[in-house]
Amino acid sequence: MHQDLTLVTIIYYHDESLELLHEVKSFPKNLHGRVVIPSILKEGKSIVAVCEGEIQIINKVGDCILPIEEIA
């Protein structure tokens, strides 16, 4: 493995929740250029995407759900 670290944003769900979460971390790449995420970090999560660099998420699914009060 190459020891140069790559900054990534991991977008994921916890297995027990539908809330979309993210973390910014640095990881090494393998010989094929893929970022190696430790198994301990993957436990209990469903990873949706791994993005290069720090991504600022402005809005995500569920952030703008309006209450259903005016339905008649």
MARTILUM-118216 format. One record per residue (C-alpha): residue in one letter; residue number from 0; y, z, x; chain. Coordinates in nm, 4 decimals, decimal comma. Each point is the difference from the previous one (the first is absolute). Layout:
r marti->a	vexvex->NUM	north->Y	up->Z	east->X	lumse->A
...
END
This chain:
r marti->m	vexvex->0	north->0,0000	up->0,0000	east->0,0000	lumse->A
r marti->h	vexvex->1	north->0,3536	up->-0,0696	east->0,1106	lumse->A
r marti->q	vexvex->2	north->0,1995	up->0,3216	east->0,0295	lumse->A
r marti->d	vexvex->3	north->0,3311	up->-0,1609	east->-0,1006	lumse->A
r marti->l	vexvex->4	north->0,0826	up->0,1517	east->-0,3357	lumse->A
r marti->t	vexvex->5	north->0,1096	up->-0,2059	east->-0,2989	lumse->A
r marti->l	vexvex->6	north->0,2242	up->0,1488	east->-0,2679	lumse->A
r marti->v	vexvex->7	north->-0,1369	up->-0,0717	east->-0,3489	lumse->A
r marti->t	vexvex->8	north->0,0609	up->0,1001	east->-0,3598	lumse->A
r marti->i	vexvex->9	north->-0,3196	up->0,0754	east->-0,1918	lumse->A
r marti->i	vexvex->10	north->0,0228	up->-0,0407	east->-0,3781	lumse->A
r marti->y	vexvex->11	north->-0,2772	up->0,1816	east->-0,1856	lumse->A
r marti->y	vexvex->12	north->-0,1242	up->0,1929	east->-0,3023	lumse->A
r marti->h	vexvex->13	north->-0,1709	up->0,3382	east->0,0192	lumse->A
r marti->d	vexvex->14	north->-0,3422	up->-0,0308	east->-0,1604	lumse->A
r marti->e	vexvex->15	north->0,0887	up->0,2593	east->-0,2653	lumse->A
r marti->s	vexvex->16	north->0,3420	up->-0,1441	east->-0,0938	lumse->A
r marti->l	vexvex->17	north->0,1612	up->-0,3293	east->-0,0962	lumse->A
r marti->e	vexvex->18	north->0,3254	up->0,0851	east->0,1774	lumse->A
r marti->l	vexvex->19	north->0,0807	up->-0,2601	east->0,2648	lumse->A
r marti->l	vexvex->20	north->0,0812	up->0,1733	east->0,3304	lumse->A
r marti->h	vexvex->21	north->0,0830	up->-0,1063	east->0,3550	lumse->A
r marti->e	vexvex->22	north->0,0048	up->0,1372	east->0,3543	lumse->A
r marti->v	vexvex->23	north->0,1576	up->-0,1322	east->0,3184	lumse->A
r marti->k	vexvex->24	north->-0,2148	up->0,0560	east->0,3100	lumse->A
r marti->s	vexvex->25	north->-0,0720	up->-0,1513	east->0,3416	lumse->A
r marti->f	vexvex->26	north->-0,3507	up->-0,1153	east->0,0916	lumse->A
r marti->p	vexvex->27	north->-0,1675	up->-0,1941	east->0,2817	lumse->A
r marti->k	vexvex->28	north->-0,1373	up->-0,3516	east->-0,0472	lumse->A
r marti->n	vexvex->29	north->-0,3546	up->-0,1086	east->0,0804	lumse->A
r marti->l	vexvex->30	north->-0,0842	up->-0,2946	east->0,2289	lumse->A
r marti->h	vexvex->31	north->0,0356	up->-0,2382	east->-0,2971	lumse->A
r marti->g	vexvex->32	north->0,3553	up->0,1165	east->-0,0737	lumse->A
r marti->r	vexvex->33	north->-0,0820	up->0,2014	east->-0,3121	lumse->A
r marti->v	vexvex->34	north->0,1560	up->0,3421	east->-0,0493	lumse->A
r marti->v	vexvex->35	north->-0,2619	up->0,2763	east->0,0170	lumse->A
r marti->i	vexvex->36	north->0,0542	up->0,2641	east->-0,2693	lumse->A
r marti->p	vexvex->37	north->-0,2038	up->0,3164	east->0,0638	lumse->A
r marti->s	vexvex->38	north->-0,2710	up->0,0755	east->-0,2563	lumse->A
r marti->i	vexvex->39	north->0,1455	up->0,3448	east->-0,0666	lumse->A
r marti->l	vexvex->40	north->0,3208	up->-0,1647	east->-0,1255	lumse->A
r marti->k	vexvex->41	north->-0,1975	up->-0,2296	east->-0,2337	lumse->A
r marti->e	vexvex->42	north->-0,1973	up->0,2823	east->-0,1648	lumse->A
r marti->g	vexvex->43	north->0,0816	up->0,0416	east->-0,3691	lumse->A
r marti->k	vexvex->44	north->0,2291	up->-0,3036	east->-0,0049	lumse->A
r marti->s	vexvex->45	north->-0,0130	up->-0,3585	east->-0,1184	lumse->A
r marti->i	vexvex->46	north->0,2177	up->-0,1981	east->0,2393	lumse->A
r marti->v	vexvex->47	north->0,1903	up->-0,2810	east->-0,1742	lumse->A
r marti->a	vexvex->48	north->0,1846	up->-0,1432	east->0,3012	lumse->A
r marti->v	vexvex->49	north->0,0801	up->0,0576	east->0,3656	lumse->A
r marti->c	vexvex->50	north->0,3425	up->-0,1400	east->0,0902	lumse->A
r marti->e	vexvex->51	north->0,1387	up->-0,0409	east->0,3495	lumse->A
r marti->g	vexvex->52	north->0,3009	up->0,2201	east->0,0639	lumse->A
r marti->e	vexvex->53	north->0,1737	up->0,2526	east->-0,2205	lumse->A
r marti->i	vexvex->54	north->0,0363	up->-0,1305	east->-0,3526	lumse->A
r marti->q	vexvex->55	north->0,2549	up->0,1569	east->-0,2321	lumse->A
r marti->i	vexvex->56	north->-0,1483	up->-0,0132	east->-0,3491	lumse->A
r marti->i	vexvex->57	north->0,2880	up->-0,0190	east->-0,2475	lumse->A
r marti->n	vexvex->58	north->-0,2040	up->-0,0107	east->-0,3198	lumse->A
r marti->k	vexvex->59	north->-0,3711	up->0,0139	east->-0,0767	lumse->A
r marti->v	vexvex->60	north->-0,2325	up->-0,0162	east->-0,2997	lumse->A
r marti->g	vexvex->61	north->0,0666	up->0,2872	east->-0,2372	lumse->A
r marti->d	vexvex->62	north->0,3482	up->0,0882	east->0,1287	lumse->A
r marti->c	vexvex->63	north->0,1793	up->-0,1572	east->-0,2968	lumse->A
r marti->i	vexvex->64	north->-0,2282	up->0,0823	east->-0,2901	lumse->A
r marti->l	vexvex->65	north->0,2201	up->0,0787	east->-0,2988	lumse->A
r marti->p	vexvex->66	north->-0,1020	up->0,2536	east->-0,2643	lumse->A
r marti->i	vexvex->67	north->-0,1218	up->-0,1523	east->-0,3255	lumse->A
r marti->e	vexvex->68	north->0,2388	up->0,1775	east->-0,2376	lumse->A
r marti->e	vexvex->69	north->0,1613	up->-0,2786	east->-0,2000	lumse->A
r marti->i	vexvex->70	north->-0,3126	up->-0,1734	east->-0,1240	lumse->A
r marti->a	vexvex->71	north->-0,0225	up->0,0065	east->-0,3803	lumse->A
END
